[in-house]
Amino acid sequence: MSKVYIVGAGPGDPELLTLKAVRVLQQADVVLYDRLVAPAVLEWAPPTAERVPVGKRYGEQERVQREIYRLMLEHARAGRAVVRLKGGDPFVFGRGGEEWRYLAAHGVTVEVVPGVTSALAVPGLAGIPLTFRGVSRGFVVVTGHGAGGAPFDARRYAGVETLVILMGVRRRAEIARALIAAGRAPAEPVAFVERGSTPEARVVITTLAAVAAHRVAVAPPAVFVVGPVVALRDQLMREETEVNAC
Ligand code: SAH
């Protein structure tokens, strides 16, 4: 029986792959990869390795997840080196933990290769440090999606200095309204960073009030950051920023 490597592919820039991820990819027989994995990352696998896209579209997650379980098990039991490649870090909303648990329950050995998560790297690249002495002592990373369309529980995050929301683009207005209702200032700075670490990266700086009023156009994938650290970008970056602070 071979191993399954659960590997983080980083946020998009292929240079943000770890050396360990490269080594493991070079030895892969099968690579099961997610939608957010950059094509250049797959080039590290040998030409003979089987490449299987297993990205999930909205509404078919559970069916695809069962198929991923089946494929991992089948290939591992056939003695192949399986790389389960995920965007960012495998354990930040990647269902990597669930996949590990499934493999463990079926007697398959797992090796983990952490990745650079978009939650931290994408704001950082955009000139938004998640902590900063005197400005923010900590951050929370939370999903804006919520299993089964559960409402965003803003009361839990009202007092968090830096809030990093992944998968939050679609429900951004609802989330911003909930955060204001929970006590955050409408004028609080917000950033959306689309496609961070790629040549298509785009940063929008705005306020909670503008997002709540549906005035901010953003396309996924984007990291949604709320908090005073967003305002530091002005002191760090020289380039022009798209500002949408109505
Ligand atoms: N495991 C991944 C996150 C998976 S959830 C990680 O650690 O990065 C998918 C969400 O991640 C997207 O909806 C978006 O919010 C964020 N994301 C991933 N890659 C991104 C990128 N390059 N730029 C901006 N957001 C990104």
py3Dmol code that shows the C-alpha trace and the ligand (Angstrom):
import py3Dmol

protein = """\
ATOM      1  CA  MET A   1       0.000   0.000   0.000  1.00  0.00           C
ATOM      2  CA  SER A   2       1.307   3.398  -0.936  1.00  0.00           C
ATOM      3  CA  LYS A   3       0.856   6.751   0.704  1.00  0.00           C
ATOM      4  CA  VAL A   4      -1.403   9.678   0.067  1.00  0.00           C
ATOM      5  CA  TYR A   5       0.340  13.039   0.300  1.00  0.00           C
ATOM      6  CA  ILE A   6      -2.002  15.874   1.216  1.00  0.00           C
ATOM      7  CA  VAL A   7      -0.203  18.853  -0.260  1.00  0.00           C
ATOM      8  CA  GLY A   8      -0.778  22.615  -0.231  1.00  0.00           C
ATOM      9  CA  ALA A   9      -0.131  24.308  -3.581  1.00  0.00           C
ATOM     10  CA  GLY A  10      -0.024  27.894  -2.269  1.00  0.00           C
ATOM     11  CA  PRO A  11      -2.185  30.805  -3.370  1.00  0.00           C
ATOM     12  CA  GLY A  12      -1.378  30.882  -7.105  1.00  0.00           C
ATOM     13  CA  ASP A  13       2.186  32.046  -7.733  1.00  0.00           C
ATOM     14  CA  PRO A  14       4.056  28.802  -8.507  1.00  0.00           C
ATOM     15  CA  GLU A  15       7.115  30.171  -6.695  1.00  0.00           C
ATOM     16  CA  LEU A  16       5.141  30.021  -3.458  1.00  0.00           C
ATOM     17  CA  LEU A  17       5.219  26.238  -3.561  1.00  0.00           C
ATOM     18  CA  THR A  18       7.387  24.621  -0.861  1.00  0.00           C
ATOM     19  CA  LEU A  19      10.489  22.618  -1.789  1.00  0.00           C
ATOM     20  CA  LYS A  20       8.832  19.628  -0.162  1.00  0.00           C
ATOM     21  CA  ALA A  21       5.752  19.987  -2.357  1.00  0.00           C
ATOM     22  CA  VAL A  22       8.006  20.017  -5.439  1.00  0.00           C
ATOM     23  CA  ARG A  23       9.830  16.885  -4.303  1.00  0.00           C
ATOM     24  CA  VAL A  24       6.604  15.020  -3.570  1.00  0.00           C
ATOM     25  CA  LEU A  25       5.079  16.081  -6.918  1.00  0.00           C
ATOM     26  CA  GLN A  26       8.170  14.842  -8.765  1.00  0.00           C
ATOM     27  CA  GLN A  27       7.529  11.377  -7.303  1.00  0.00           C
ATOM     28  CA  ALA A  28       3.781  11.298  -7.941  1.00  0.00           C
ATOM     29  CA  ASP A  29       1.976   8.598  -9.899  1.00  0.00           C
ATOM     30  CA  VAL A  30      -1.410  10.316  -9.580  1.00  0.00           C
ATOM     31  CA  VAL A  31      -2.269  13.947  -8.813  1.00  0.00           C
ATOM     32  CA  LEU A  32      -5.823  14.787  -7.747  1.00  0.00           C
ATOM     33  CA  TYR A  33      -6.017  18.586  -7.888  1.00  0.00           C
ATOM     34  CA  ASP A  34      -8.479  21.305  -6.994  1.00  0.00           C
ATOM     35  CA  ARG A  35      -9.767  24.156  -9.114  1.00  0.00           C
ATOM     36  CA  LEU A  36      -7.618  26.845  -7.476  1.00  0.00           C
ATOM     37  CA  VAL A  37      -4.323  25.054  -8.181  1.00  0.00           C
ATOM     38  CA  ALA A  38      -2.207  26.947 -10.747  1.00  0.00           C
ATOM     39  CA  PRO A  39      -1.419  24.935 -13.918  1.00  0.00           C
ATOM     40  CA  ALA A  40       2.320  25.691 -13.538  1.00  0.00           C
ATOM     41  CA  VAL A  41       2.329  23.772 -10.246  1.00  0.00           C
ATOM     42  CA  LEU A  42       1.201  20.600 -12.001  1.00  0.00           C
ATOM     43  CA  GLU A  43       4.208  20.787 -14.293  1.00  0.00           C
ATOM     44  CA  TRP A  44       6.374  19.506 -11.456  1.00  0.00           C
ATOM     45  CA  ALA A  45       4.711  16.094 -11.724  1.00  0.00           C
ATOM     46  CA  PRO A  46       6.358  13.652 -14.167  1.00  0.00           C
ATOM     47  CA  PRO A  47       4.791  13.630 -17.658  1.00  0.00           C
ATOM     48  CA  THR A  48       3.678  10.052 -17.009  1.00  0.00           C
ATOM     49  CA  ALA A  49       1.727  10.948 -13.841  1.00  0.00           C
ATOM     50  CA  GLU A  50      -2.038  10.829 -14.139  1.00  0.00           C
ATOM     51  CA  ARG A  51      -3.567  14.280 -13.537  1.00  0.00           C
ATOM     52  CA  VAL A  52      -7.147  14.287 -12.339  1.00  0.00           C
ATOM     53  CA  PRO A  53      -9.044  17.567 -11.913  1.00  0.00           C
ATOM     54  CA  VAL A  54     -11.450  17.219  -8.995  1.00  0.00           C
ATOM     55  CA  GLY A  55     -12.574  20.838  -8.585  1.00  0.00           C
ATOM     56  CA  LYS A  56     -16.037  21.317  -7.164  1.00  0.00           C
ATOM     57  CA  ARG A  57     -18.629  23.583  -8.631  1.00  0.00           C
ATOM     58  CA  TYR A  58     -21.288  25.091  -6.449  1.00  0.00           C
ATOM     59  CA  GLY A  59     -24.028  22.546  -5.736  1.00  0.00           C
ATOM     60  CA  GLU A  60     -22.098  19.367  -6.553  1.00  0.00           C
ATOM     61  CA  GLN A  61     -19.640  19.385  -3.659  1.00  0.00           C
ATOM     62  CA  GLU A  62     -20.841  16.264  -1.895  1.00  0.00           C
ATOM     63  CA  ARG A  63     -20.951  14.079  -5.004  1.00  0.00           C
ATOM     64  CA  VAL A  64     -17.439  15.190  -6.018  1.00  0.00           C
ATOM     65  CA  GLN A  65     -16.161  14.717  -2.469  1.00  0.00           C
ATOM     66  CA  ARG A  66     -17.314  11.084  -2.461  1.00  0.00           C
ATOM     67  CA  GLU A  67     -15.590  10.588  -5.818  1.00  0.00           C
ATOM     68  CA  ILE A  68     -12.354  12.066  -4.391  1.00  0.00           C
ATOM     69  CA  TYR A  69     -12.490   9.603  -1.478  1.00  0.00           C
ATOM     70  CA  ARG A  70     -13.035   6.721  -3.872  1.00  0.00           C
ATOM     71  CA  LEU A  71     -10.167   7.713  -6.200  1.00  0.00           C
ATOM     72  CA  MET A  72      -7.675   8.295  -3.353  1.00  0.00           C
ATOM     73  CA  LEU A  73      -8.423   4.915  -1.863  1.00  0.00           C
ATOM     74  CA  GLU A  74      -8.377   3.039  -5.160  1.00  0.00           C
ATOM     75  CA  HIS A  75      -5.029   4.481  -6.269  1.00  0.00           C
ATOM     76  CA  ALA A  76      -3.411   4.084  -2.833  1.00  0.00           C
ATOM     77  CA  ARG A  77      -4.548   0.464  -2.623  1.00  0.00           C
ATOM     78  CA  ALA A  78      -3.054  -0.156  -6.072  1.00  0.00           C
ATOM     79  CA  GLY A  79       0.315   0.921  -4.626  1.00  0.00           C
ATOM     80  CA  ARG A  80       0.528   4.283  -6.384  1.00  0.00           C
ATOM     81  CA  ALA A  81       1.989   7.468  -4.892  1.00  0.00           C
ATOM     82  CA  VAL A  82      -1.036   9.741  -4.686  1.00  0.00           C
ATOM     83  CA  VAL A  83      -0.756  13.510  -4.339  1.00  0.00           C
ATOM     84  CA  ARG A  84      -3.913  15.250  -3.194  1.00  0.00           C
ATOM     85  CA  LEU A  85      -3.117  18.826  -4.214  1.00  0.00           C
ATOM     86  CA  LYS A  86      -5.101  21.706  -2.769  1.00  0.00           C
ATOM     87  CA  GLY A  87      -4.973  25.481  -3.155  1.00  0.00           C
ATOM     88  CA  GLY A  88      -3.269  27.377  -0.327  1.00  0.00           C
ATOM     89  CA  ASP A  89      -2.911  25.227   2.780  1.00  0.00           C
ATOM     90  CA  PRO A  90      -4.821  21.923   2.793  1.00  0.00           C
ATOM     91  CA  PHE A  91      -6.285  22.534   6.253  1.00  0.00           C
ATOM     92  CA  VAL A  92      -7.686  26.009   5.713  1.00  0.00           C
ATOM     93  CA  PHE A  93     -11.185  25.329   4.340  1.00  0.00           C
ATOM     94  CA  GLY A  94      -9.752  22.676   2.054  1.00  0.00           C
ATOM     95  CA  ARG A  95     -11.527  19.699   3.615  1.00  0.00           C
ATOM     96  CA  GLY A  96      -8.027  18.267   4.043  1.00  0.00           C
ATOM     97  CA  GLY A  97      -8.863  17.219   7.588  1.00  0.00           C
ATOM     98  CA  GLU A  98     -11.900  15.265   6.432  1.00  0.00           C
ATOM     99  CA  GLU A  99      -9.892  13.545   3.713  1.00  0.00           C
ATOM    100  CA  TRP A 100      -7.153  12.623   6.191  1.00  0.00           C
ATOM    101  CA  ARG A 101      -9.753  11.204   8.589  1.00  0.00           C
ATOM    102  CA  TYR A 102     -11.303   9.135   5.799  1.00  0.00           C
ATOM    103  CA  LEU A 103      -7.915   7.736   4.729  1.00  0.00           C
ATOM    104  CA  ALA A 104      -6.911   7.006   8.338  1.00  0.00           C
ATOM    105  CA  ALA A 105     -10.179   5.145   8.888  1.00  0.00           C
ATOM    106  CA  HIS A 106      -9.372   3.013   5.833  1.00  0.00           C
ATOM    107  CA  GLY A 107      -5.815   2.239   6.942  1.00  0.00           C
ATOM    108  CA  VAL A 108      -4.036   4.489   4.429  1.00  0.00           C
ATOM    109  CA  THR A 109      -0.914   6.360   5.578  1.00  0.00           C
ATOM    110  CA  VAL A 110      -1.015  10.109   5.013  1.00  0.00           C
ATOM    111  CA  GLU A 111       1.862  12.551   4.776  1.00  0.00           C
ATOM    112  CA  VAL A 112       1.062  16.248   5.037  1.00  0.00           C
ATOM    113  CA  VAL A 113       2.867  18.984   3.133  1.00  0.00           C
ATOM    114  CA  PRO A 114       1.600  22.372   4.375  1.00  0.00           C
ATOM    115  CA  GLY A 115       1.081  25.192   1.922  1.00  0.00           C
ATOM    116  CA  VAL A 116       1.143  28.986   1.973  1.00  0.00           C
ATOM    117  CA  THR A 117      -2.441  29.947   2.729  1.00  0.00           C
ATOM    118  CA  SER A 118      -4.169  32.739   0.811  1.00  0.00           C
ATOM    119  CA  ALA A 119      -5.659  33.900   4.110  1.00  0.00           C
ATOM    120  CA  LEU A 120      -2.281  35.228   5.249  1.00  0.00           C
ATOM    121  CA  ALA A 121      -0.225  35.591   2.082  1.00  0.00           C
ATOM    122  CA  VAL A 122      -2.722  37.420  -0.129  1.00  0.00           C
ATOM    123  CA  PRO A 123      -3.344  40.358   2.256  1.00  0.00           C
ATOM    124  CA  GLY A 124       0.397  40.521   2.993  1.00  0.00           C
ATOM    125  CA  LEU A 125       1.323  40.766  -0.690  1.00  0.00           C
ATOM    126  CA  ALA A 126      -1.232  43.580  -1.033  1.00  0.00           C
ATOM    127  CA  GLY A 127       0.407  45.649   1.732  1.00  0.00           C
ATOM    128  CA  ILE A 128      -1.979  44.571   4.478  1.00  0.00           C
ATOM    129  CA  PRO A 129      -0.102  42.996   7.404  1.00  0.00           C
ATOM    130  CA  LEU A 130      -2.604  41.053   9.521  1.00  0.00           C
ATOM    131  CA  THR A 131      -0.909  42.107  12.748  1.00  0.00           C
ATOM    132  CA  PHE A 132       0.879  45.375  13.414  1.00  0.00           C
ATOM    133  CA  ARG A 133       2.144  46.761  16.707  1.00  0.00           C
ATOM    134  CA  GLY A 134      -0.355  49.253  18.079  1.00  0.00           C
ATOM    135  CA  VAL A 135      -2.934  48.519  15.353  1.00  0.00           C
ATOM    136  CA  SER A 136      -3.870  44.835  15.536  1.00  0.00           C
ATOM    137  CA  ARG A 137      -2.848  42.184  18.036  1.00  0.00           C
ATOM    138  CA  GLY A 138      -4.461  39.332  16.196  1.00  0.00           C
ATOM    139  CA  PHE A 139      -6.706  38.045  13.473  1.00  0.00           C
ATOM    140  CA  VAL A 140      -9.439  35.543  12.812  1.00  0.00           C
ATOM    141  CA  VAL A 141      -9.868  33.642   9.553  1.00  0.00           C
ATOM    142  CA  VAL A 142     -13.457  32.685   8.917  1.00  0.00           C
ATOM    143  CA  THR A 143     -15.588  31.425   6.059  1.00  0.00           C
ATOM    144  CA  GLY A 144     -18.247  33.704   4.632  1.00  0.00           C
ATOM    145  CA  HIS A 145     -19.982  30.769   3.085  1.00  0.00           C
ATOM    146  CA  GLY A 146     -21.441  28.841   6.028  1.00  0.00           C
ATOM    147  CA  ALA A 147     -22.563  25.232   5.692  1.00  0.00           C
ATOM    148  CA  GLY A 148     -26.035  24.981   4.236  1.00  0.00           C
ATOM    149  CA  GLY A 149     -26.322  28.785   3.852  1.00  0.00           C
ATOM    150  CA  ALA A 150     -26.137  29.409   7.627  1.00  0.00           C
ATOM    151  CA  PRO A 151     -26.189  33.149   8.463  1.00  0.00           C
ATOM    152  CA  PHE A 152     -22.849  34.841   9.142  1.00  0.00           C
ATOM    153  CA  ASP A 153     -22.529  35.002  12.935  1.00  0.00           C
ATOM    154  CA  ALA A 154     -21.090  38.531  13.095  1.00  0.00           C
ATOM    155  CA  ARG A 155     -21.476  38.895  16.877  1.00  0.00           C
ATOM    156  CA  ARG A 156     -18.580  36.497  17.345  1.00  0.00           C
ATOM    157  CA  TYR A 157     -16.295  38.709  15.256  1.00  0.00           C
ATOM    158  CA  ALA A 158     -17.410  42.162  16.330  1.00  0.00           C
ATOM    159  CA  GLY A 159     -14.373  42.666  18.598  1.00  0.00           C
ATOM    160  CA  VAL A 160     -11.708  40.969  16.475  1.00  0.00           C
ATOM    161  CA  GLU A 161      -9.114  43.513  15.334  1.00  0.00           C
ATOM    162  CA  THR A 162      -8.429  41.928  11.946  1.00  0.00           C
ATOM    163  CA  LEU A 163     -11.065  39.785  10.293  1.00  0.00           C
ATOM    164  CA  VAL A 164     -10.086  37.727   7.236  1.00  0.00           C
ATOM    165  CA  ILE A 165     -13.032  36.239   5.369  1.00  0.00           C
ATOM    166  CA  LEU A 166     -12.551  33.570   2.720  1.00  0.00           C
ATOM    167  CA  MET A 167     -15.322  32.520   0.349  1.00  0.00           C
ATOM    168  CA  GLY A 168     -17.081  35.738   1.302  1.00  0.00           C
ATOM    169  CA  VAL A 169     -17.545  37.469  -2.057  1.00  0.00           C
ATOM    170  CA  ARG A 170     -21.015  36.262  -2.912  1.00  0.00           C
ATOM    171  CA  ARG A 171     -22.491  37.210   0.467  1.00  0.00           C
ATOM    172  CA  ARG A 172     -20.345  40.319   1.039  1.00  0.00           C
ATOM    173  CA  ALA A 173     -23.232  42.792   1.455  1.00  0.00           C
ATOM    174  CA  GLU A 174     -25.012  40.548   3.953  1.00  0.00           C
ATOM    175  CA  ILE A 175     -21.764  40.008   5.884  1.00  0.00           C
ATOM    176  CA  ALA A 176     -20.981  43.746   5.997  1.00  0.00           C
ATOM    177  CA  ARG A 177     -24.484  44.553   7.204  1.00  0.00           C
ATOM    178  CA  ALA A 178     -24.237  41.900   9.901  1.00  0.00           C
ATOM    179  CA  LEU A 179     -20.857  43.254  11.066  1.00  0.00           C
ATOM    180  CA  ILE A 180     -22.246  46.800  11.298  1.00  0.00           C
ATOM    181  CA  ALA A 181     -25.303  45.528  13.182  1.00  0.00           C
ATOM    182  CA  ALA A 182     -22.925  43.722  15.566  1.00  0.00           C
ATOM    183  CA  GLY A 183     -21.168  47.010  16.373  1.00  0.00           C
ATOM    184  CA  ARG A 184     -18.351  47.522  13.870  1.00  0.00           C
ATOM    185  CA  ALA A 185     -18.092  51.065  12.520  1.00  0.00           C
ATOM    186  CA  PRO A 186     -19.631  51.632   9.063  1.00  0.00           C
ATOM    187  CA  ALA A 187     -16.516  53.642   8.131  1.00  0.00           C
ATOM    188  CA  GLU A 188     -14.193  50.779   9.001  1.00  0.00           C
ATOM    189  CA  PRO A 189     -11.744  50.051   6.163  1.00  0.00           C
ATOM    190  CA  VAL A 190     -12.230  46.957   4.043  1.00  0.00           C
ATOM    191  CA  ALA A 191     -10.054  45.390   1.369  1.00  0.00           C
ATOM    192  CA  PHE A 192     -10.865  42.794  -1.232  1.00  0.00           C
ATOM    193  CA  VAL A 193      -7.851  41.195  -2.862  1.00  0.00           C
ATOM    194  CA  GLU A 194      -8.784  39.217  -5.955  1.00  0.00           C
ATOM    195  CA  ARG A 195      -6.468  36.551  -7.374  1.00  0.00           C
ATOM    196  CA  GLY A 196      -3.653  37.468  -5.001  1.00  0.00           C
ATOM    197  CA  SER A 197      -0.101  36.440  -5.943  1.00  0.00           C
ATOM    198  CA  THR A 198      -1.034  36.118  -9.650  1.00  0.00           C
ATOM    199  CA  PRO A 199      -0.526  38.612 -12.515  1.00  0.00           C
ATOM    200  CA  GLU A 200      -4.295  39.260 -12.430  1.00  0.00           C
ATOM    201  CA  ALA A 201      -4.267  40.422  -8.800  1.00  0.00           C
ATOM    202  CA  ARG A 202      -6.578  43.342  -8.074  1.00  0.00           C
ATOM    203  CA  VAL A 203      -7.095  45.229  -4.817  1.00  0.00           C
ATOM    204  CA  VAL A 204     -10.207  47.191  -3.905  1.00  0.00           C
ATOM    205  CA  ILE A 205     -10.112  49.404  -0.822  1.00  0.00           C
ATOM    206  CA  THR A 206     -13.480  50.440   0.541  1.00  0.00           C
ATOM    207  CA  THR A 207     -15.570  50.638   3.716  1.00  0.00           C
ATOM    208  CA  LEU A 208     -18.025  48.347   5.448  1.00  0.00           C
ATOM    209  CA  ALA A 209     -20.840  50.812   4.653  1.00  0.00           C
ATOM    210  CA  ALA A 210     -20.126  50.719   0.899  1.00  0.00           C
ATOM    211  CA  VAL A 211     -20.011  46.921   0.876  1.00  0.00           C
ATOM    212  CA  ALA A 212     -23.262  46.768   2.868  1.00  0.00           C
ATOM    213  CA  ALA A 213     -24.891  49.043   0.276  1.00  0.00           C
ATOM    214  CA  HIS A 214     -23.916  46.720  -2.614  1.00  0.00           C
ATOM    215  CA  ARG A 215     -21.610  49.370  -4.039  1.00  0.00           C
ATOM    216  CA  VAL A 216     -18.476  47.250  -4.368  1.00  0.00           C
ATOM    217  CA  ALA A 217     -17.858  45.062  -7.429  1.00  0.00           C
ATOM    218  CA  VAL A 218     -15.609  42.063  -6.738  1.00  0.00           C
ATOM    219  CA  ALA A 219     -15.101  38.681  -8.377  1.00  0.00           C
ATOM    220  CA  PRO A 220     -14.037  35.492  -6.610  1.00  0.00           C
ATOM    221  CA  PRO A 221     -11.614  34.195  -5.595  1.00  0.00           C
ATOM    222  CA  ALA A 222     -10.896  37.097  -3.263  1.00  0.00           C
ATOM    223  CA  VAL A 223      -9.816  37.573   0.323  1.00  0.00           C
ATOM    224  CA  PHE A 224     -12.069  39.995   2.215  1.00  0.00           C
ATOM    225  CA  VAL A 225     -10.226  41.838   5.029  1.00  0.00           C
ATOM    226  CA  VAL A 226     -11.912  44.052   7.635  1.00  0.00           C
ATOM    227  CA  GLY A 227     -10.001  46.146  10.156  1.00  0.00           C
ATOM    228  CA  PRO A 228      -7.649  49.075  10.746  1.00  0.00           C
ATOM    229  CA  VAL A 229      -4.664  47.215   9.252  1.00  0.00           C
ATOM    230  CA  VAL A 230      -6.215  47.818   5.800  1.00  0.00           C
ATOM    231  CA  ALA A 231      -5.324  51.515   6.157  1.00  0.00           C
ATOM    232  CA  LEU A 232      -1.608  50.624   6.511  1.00  0.00           C
ATOM    233  CA  ARG A 233      -1.495  49.803   2.807  1.00  0.00           C
ATOM    234  CA  ASP A 234      -1.149  53.505   1.994  1.00  0.00           C
ATOM    235  CA  GLN A 235       2.094  53.670   3.976  1.00  0.00           C
ATOM    236  CA  LEU A 236       3.527  50.506   2.462  1.00  0.00           C
ATOM    237  CA  MET A 237       2.637  50.478  -1.230  1.00  0.00           C
ATOM    238  CA  ARG A 238       3.688  53.012  -3.807  1.00  0.00           C
ATOM    239  CA  GLU A 239       1.301  51.932  -6.528  1.00  0.00           C
ATOM    240  CA  GLU A 240      -2.128  53.397  -7.170  1.00  0.00           C
ATOM    241  CA  THR A 241      -4.961  51.657  -5.354  1.00  0.00           C
ATOM    242  CA  GLU A 242      -8.475  51.306  -6.639  1.00  0.00           C
ATOM    243  CA  VAL A 243     -10.477  53.098  -3.964  1.00  0.00           C
ATOM    244  CA  ASN A 244     -14.179  52.683  -3.589  1.00  0.00           C
ATOM    245  CA  ALA A 245     -15.004  54.537  -0.420  1.00  0.00           C
ATOM    246  CA  CYS A 246     -18.448  55.979  -0.931  1.00  0.00           C
TER     247      CYS A 246
END
"""
ligand_1 = """\
26
SAH
N -7.103 26.243 1.291
C -7.175 27.553 0.679
C -8.537 28.208 0.852
C -9.661 27.441 0.205
S -11.191 28.287 0.316
C -6.058 28.436 1.243
O -5.437 28.073 2.256
O -5.782 29.477 0.639
C -11.202 29.218 -1.177
C -11.108 30.679 -0.856
O -9.759 31.053 -0.637
C -11.575 31.598 -1.975
O -12.973 31.755 -1.949
C -10.870 32.885 -1.610
O -11.533 33.547 -0.544
C -9.548 32.369 -1.088
N -8.470 32.345 -2.087
C -7.766 31.286 -2.484
N -6.793 31.644 -3.344
C -6.888 32.983 -3.484
C -6.152 33.968 -4.219
N -5.130 33.647 -4.997
N -6.543 35.265 -4.108
C -7.568 35.620 -3.338
N -8.297 34.729 -2.615
C -7.950 33.436 -2.678
"""
view = py3Dmol.view(width=600, height=400)
view.addModel(protein, "pdb")
view.setStyle({"model": 0}, {"cartoon": {"style": "trace"}})
view.addModel(ligand_1, "xyz")
view.setStyle({"model": 1}, {"stick": {}})
view.zoomTo()
view.show()
